[in-house]
Every structure is written in C-alpha cells, then in structure tokens.
C-alpha cells in the first residue's frame, strides 16, 4: 500500500467521512463564522475526518492537526472565479494558486483540485482540464490523494435537472482524469451520479440551511443514496454551537442516527 492509499484508508477508516470546510476566505474574505482564523479552528470538532483549508491558513491552525487522531488537512490548490459570487464573475476561470510542493511543505495531507466545464469557452474548458491534470499528476507523485471538486458554472441559475446532468457528467470526468474522490452537489437523482462514478463522492453543503435539523437531514439523505461523506462549511460553522453540531453530524453520517434524535441528543438550537 503506497502513501496515497494509506491516507485514503485513514480518511474512510470509520465509515463515511465528515469534512468541515473553512476555505471560504480565499474567495469571499472574512464571513460570519470564519472571521478570526485562530478562533475558527478552535470551533472545529477534532472528531471530524478532515478540514478543508487554503494551505496559507495552516500557519494559524494551532494544535488542530498535530494532536493524536487529528483530522486530515485538505488543501485547495487552484483558484477559480466560479466561487466569487460577490463579484458576479461568469466565466469560471481557473488558475494555479499553490503548488503541490508548497502545500505538502505547509502540512497538507490531501489536495483539493477543482474543475469547472461548460464555461462558455472550449479553450477555457480545455485550460481548466490541463490545470486539473497538472496539479493532480504532481500530487500523486508526492503521495498526496486528490479530492476533485466539480462545481458547475453559474450553478445558482441551473434547474435541478440541469444541475444533476452537469454533476453526473462532471463526476465521471473527474474520475477519468485521476481524482481519488469527488466533492460536488447533491442532486435530484444522486444514486444515478454514484452509479456512474467509480470513486467515492462526498456532497457539499452549498447554501446555509435554515436550521441544524435541515442540514442533518441533507446529510442523512445523501448517505442513504450512496454518498461517502459530506463537506459542510457554513452549515457547520455558522451555527450557535458548532462543536455540538459537528458531533451530531458525525453521528448522523457514521452511525445513521436519525437527524431528529441527533438534534435532541446534542441540544441543537436554531439561530436566534
């Protein structure tokens, strides 16, 4: 078993994975729940399997990744205008941000490399694929597993059926391009997405849910339809008690605890 396989085995060693995403500042700047970086890391439950960050954030992470049974540090390597909703970009241009060597030196144990296709330009799509392949190939040479993120252009404007079609195709393309696992949207027929993709898929939380219960229900449904885990950012950190919510999320994802029971067990409250 090589180093990459060992990290993947560790990531899934207790079942479906729970990841907390706090890399939003790389595109949005400081947002509620993720203003002070050191304080943000203190609100991440060490029971989760991974934390998605910009490699530049790791210098502020304190002891989170050095303690025994620490979560995996997942570092985002490319930067893409598809995430800059506040600037109303529309072309989904990807560029290199961190090299795999820089990320590894910073402490990254798994890389995230995103891909957006059908951007409106064949040349841009091909460039996005070339960036994905270059980063993925270098990561694998260094023993870093790659989480490929498929994020459609202008996702907020797509119908549920259009989003599903994009995600189904994009997830398979990521697997064929060498990703070890996929992070993407939950869709109206997620089982079909899973059936067409030979590597594990984790769903992203997308927009902030109105209540912890609804976020937990999304996680439970995704797992029941074949997801190998969840990646929650706003839904895990923009809540009154983030540590308790993340503990509940772990129970729902790994132990199939009913969301309603998790809300009661961890005394989760809606935002005021």
N, C-alpha and C positions, 0 to 999 in steps of 0.2 A: 504494500500500500504506500503510495507516494504522499508527499506532504500535503498536496492539494486534496487528495482523497481523505486524509486524516482530518483535515479541517472541516470538510463537509460532513463527515461522520460525527464529529463533535457537535456540529451545528444542529443536527437532527437526532442526537443521541437520546433525547427524552420524548421524541414524537414530533408532531408539527411544531414549527418554530414561531416564536414571538419576537418581533423586532420593533424597537422604538426608533422612529426617525426624528432627528433633530438637526437636519442639514438645511432647513428652510432659509436660514440667514444667508446662505450662499446665493439666493435668488431674490429674497424678499427683504433682506435686512432684518433687524430685530422685530419680532412679532410677539403678541401676548403668549406667555408660557415659555418663551425662548429668548428673553431679553438679556439676562445675565448668564453667560455661558457656564460659569462655575456652579451657579445655583441650579441651572437646568440639569447638569449632570448629577447633582445631588438628588434630583427628583426622578431618577431612573432606577427602577427596582432591579437589583442585581440578579433576580430570578429570570429575567428575560434572556433570550438566547443571543441577541445581537443588538447593536446600536448603530444606526446609520448616521454618519457624520461627514463633513468635509475634512480631509486629512489635516487641514490647517487648524481645526478645532481641538485636536488631540492634546495639544500642549496645555489646554485648560481642563482636562478631564479628571484631574486628581487621581484618586486610587481606584476609580471605577473599573479600569481594565487590567489592573495589576493584582487585585485580590484573588483569592482562591475561587475557582469556579466562576471566573469573570465572564461577562458576555463578550461575544466576538466584536471587534471593532471593524465595521464595514465602511469603507471609504469611497466616496463618489469621486470619480476621476475626470469625467468630461463635464463641460458646462454647456447648457443648451438654452436658447432663448424660449423654448416651448414652455418653460416654467415661469417666465417673467410676465405673469398676468397683469401686474400693475402698470406695465409699460405698453401693454396691448401689442406685443410683437405677434406676427402671424406666420413667419417663415420657418420657424423651428431649425435654426442654425446651430450646429454642434461644433465645439472646439475643444482642444486639449486644455486641461486645467492643471492636473497633477500627473506626473509620470508614475508608472508603477514602482519604479525605484524610489522615488520620493515618498510615495505612500507607504511602502514597506519600511523605509527608514523611520517614518513618523510613528509606526506601530500598527498600521492597517493589517488585518488578517484575512479579509475578504474584500474584493473590489466590487464596486457597482459601476457599470458602464451602461449608459442609456442609449437608446436608439429610437428615432422617430422617422417614419417613412410617409410617403404620400404627402409631402410638404408643399407640393405645387411646382416643384422643380426636379426633373430627373437628375440633373447634375448635383443638386444639393442632397438628394436621397443617396446617390452613389458615394458622395463625400461622407455622409453620416455612416454608411456601412464601412467605408475604409477606416474611419476613426475607430469605430467599434472593433474591427478586426485587429488593427494595430495594437490597441490597448489590451485586448483580450489575449492576443498571442504573447505579448510581453509579460502579462500577469501569469500566464501558465508556465512560462519559462522560469519565473521566480517562485513557483509553487503557490501562487495566490488563486483561489477559486474566484470565479466571476459570476456575480448576480447581474444578469441582463435586465434592464428595465425597458419595457415597451410602453411608451407614452405617446398616444396619437396627437397629431397636430390639431389644435382648436377642439380639444376633447369636450369642452363645455357646450359646444354647438352641435355635437353629434346626437342623433336619436339613439335610444337604447340598442336598436338593431344595427345601426351603423357602428357604434362603439364595439359591439360584440364581433362584428365582422373584422374590424381592424385588429382587435385584440387576438382573435383566433389566428389570423394570418401572421401577425407580428410575433406572437409567442413561438410559433413553429419556426419562423425565420431566425429568431434568436438562438433556438436550439441548434439549428443547422449551421449557424455561424460560430458555434463553440461555447456558448454560455453554459454554465453548470447548473443554474437555476434561474427562474424568471420572477420579476416583480411587475405586476400590472393590475389593471382594473378588474373588479368583479363584474360579470356581465349577466345578461338575461338568460343565457344558456351556458353557464360556466362549465358544466360537465362536458359539453362539446369542445370547449377550449382545452380542457385537461386531456381529453381523449386524443387530440391532435398534437399534443406536445409531449415528447418522451422524457422531459426533465421536470423536476419539481417546480410548481408555480406557487408563489405567495401573492396574496392580494394586498393592494394598498388601500388605505383608509379613505383617500380622496378628501372630500369636504368634511368639515366638522359636523358631527351628528348632534341633534338637539339634546340628547340625553345619553348617559352612560349605557342604559339598557339597550338603546337602539344600536349603539356601537358594538356591544357584545352580541346582539342578535345578528349583525352583519358578519362578525367573526364566526359565529356558530354555523350560520348557513353556508359560508364559504368552505369551512372544513367539511361539512356534510356533503358538499358537492365536489370534493376532491382537492381542494387547496391544501398545500403542505405547510401553510402558515399564514401569518398576517404581518404587515408592516404598517403600524399606526404612528402618526406624528401628532397632529392637532388633537385627535381623539384620545391620545394617551397623555398629553401634556397640558392641554387647555381644559383641564377639569379641576374641581375643587381639591381632590385628594388623588394626585397622580400615582403615588406609590400603591395605594389600595386598588385603584382602577387597574393598574398593570398586574397586580397579583390576581385580581379577578379574571383578567384576560387570559392569564396563564392557565388558570383552572378551566376556563371555558374551552380553550384551544386544545389543551393537552389531556384533560380529564373528562371532557364532554359534560361539564357541569352546565345545567340549564342557565341561560342568562338571568332569568328571574331569580333563581336561587343564588347566583353569584352576587347580584345586587343586594340581596338581603344579608348574605354571609359577610360581605365586606362593607356593608352600610354605606353604599354609594348614594350620593345625593346629586340632584340636578344642580346646575349653576343657578345662582340667585337671579 
